[in-house]
Amino acid sequence: MIRPCTVVISGKGGTGKTTIASLLIDALIAAGKRPILAVDADPNANLHEALGIALTETLGSMREEAFTRSIPPGMDRTGYVRYRFRRALAEAEGYDLLAMGRPEGSGCYCFPNALLTECIETLERGYRLVVVDSEAGMEHIARGTIQSPKVLLIVSDPGARGMRTAGRIRDLAESLGLSRERIFLVVNRDRGDDTIESDLPLIARIPEDPGIGEADLAGTPIVGIPQNSPARAAVRDLAARLVEECARRGE
Ligand SMILES: Nc1ncnc2c1ncn2[C@@H]1O[C@H](COP(=O)(O)OP(=O)(O)OP(=O)(O)O)[C@@H](O)[C@H]1O
């Protein structure tokens, strides 16, 4: 089976992971790289809002039912959970979205992780790309839920502190077995004249874009910003680079 190319977007809180994930998914679809599986693995699940689609269910929200609710006649519990799992996919033009939902209690994603680990291989079939909106801790990589991604993007603001954090995330990813050549830096909210001091390979500089702020303020989807907006153009270039990286690593 050919596995899709998995791109994980990580970075510390508020750096623009979800914004970039949504524009990236949109750009990849426009480039014909469909269908895409989008996974919202951020505890503050809001990728669906950035993409402008409704979400009816998260993997976390299925927990109670999976164990307590009586299952329909003729189905065993595993079959029922798989059925519900497929239903948790929000279908949209060119992609499906799966949201993990909030962690249970002490920050553990035990149930959604177990579910995703069990189902991801079957689920991945049929997708060309998997784009994961993740968090800095990379619990999903640590737990092996998301198999070694082909590309890890670390999003950071241009400042020195952001660069140090990006370096620490890279070290964490490496300690989890990800090879350095798969890890790239994305500088977001770039003002053009910032000096980037990082030993991470820079794959994209996404400019500060007033259209994103306006969409945020109005609560409208990020993917609704004009096609010619500066951030969108930069993400299109990023999408093209990712397509090359995936091809190099055997999509
Ligand atoms: N290039 C940009 N230009 C202008 N504003 C931006 C840009 N990128 C992100 N923002 C703004 O920065 C804020 C944080 O962005 P976003 O929610 O995408 O970050 P995040 O890393 O996903 O956050 P969290 O870790 O909380 O999930 C939002 O208000 C968003 O509108």
The ligand as a Gaussian input file, in Angstrom:
#p B3LYP/6-31G(d) Opt

LIG

0 1
 N        0.452000      35.801000       8.945000
 C       -0.384000      36.335000       9.833000
 N       -0.761000      37.635000       9.743000
 C       -1.600000      38.174000      10.650000
 N       -2.127000      37.513000      11.683000
 C       -1.799000      36.224000      11.836000
 C       -0.932000      35.562000      10.921000
 N       -0.808000      34.269000      11.316000
 C       -1.558000      34.134000      12.419000
 N       -2.149000      35.300000      12.747000
 C       -3.012000      35.540000      13.917000
 O       -2.337000      35.022000      15.062000
 C       -3.256000      34.427000      15.965000
 C       -2.847000      32.989000      16.263000
 O       -2.980000      32.219000      15.072000
 P       -3.420000      30.689000      15.116000
 O       -4.679000      30.529000      15.878000
 O       -3.366000      30.193000      13.723000
 O       -2.215000      30.106000      15.968000
 P       -2.042000      28.643000      16.584000
 O       -0.573000      28.408000      16.644000
 O       -2.843000      27.650000      15.827000
 O       -2.659000      28.862000      18.017000
 P       -2.979000      27.737000      19.159000
 O       -1.656000      27.210000      19.590000
 O       -3.667000      28.534000      20.223000
 O       -3.851000      26.720000      18.504000
 C       -4.632000      34.545000      15.322000
 O       -5.278000      35.664000      15.869000
 C       -4.318000      34.761000      13.844000
 O       -5.312000      35.532000      13.224000

